Amino acid sequence: LTQLVLSFGEHRAEFQRKLKSCLMFLKRNSVGQELQVRIRSYLERLLDSQMESSSKDQMMDLLSGSLQLELQLVLVGKVVRAHPFLDELAHSAVGLACCKVSTEFLGPGELIHFKGDVGSSCQFVRRGQIALVTSGDRKST
């Protein structure tokens, strides 16, 4: 665990260096203040998401298969079971589904799918909100 904490400190320091470089780039290229704020906010949320994901991955590597399954059920099971069509699944089936779940970080306004697109996956919103945009010009808001 000590190594994990040290790794996060190093990761945060590296992020701060990259963030400073990005902000300098934006200023040099006369990017408007509003967009700079949105980009900075996105990058900061991305760091938090990466650190959480990295922490989980490192912990999972230390656990046995059955403990990984139990932890995934705790971390993801509530979100999966919140949907009526999955709530009826057996506990073991939900556990197996939870082990296949991956986390994807999206910022505000990012597009997930266009209406009519054929999907190959299912998304669950763990944090934040999603908007359904039905405009014909295929633009996200």
Buried (B, 14 or more C-beta within 10 A) or exposed (E): EEEEEEBBEEBEEEBEEEBEEBBEEBEEEEEEEEEBEBBBEBBEBBBEBBBEBBBBEBBEEEEEEEEBBBBBBEBBBEBBBEEEEBEEBEEEEBBBBBBEBEEEBBBEEEEBEEEEEEEEEEEEEEEEEEEEBEEEEEEEE
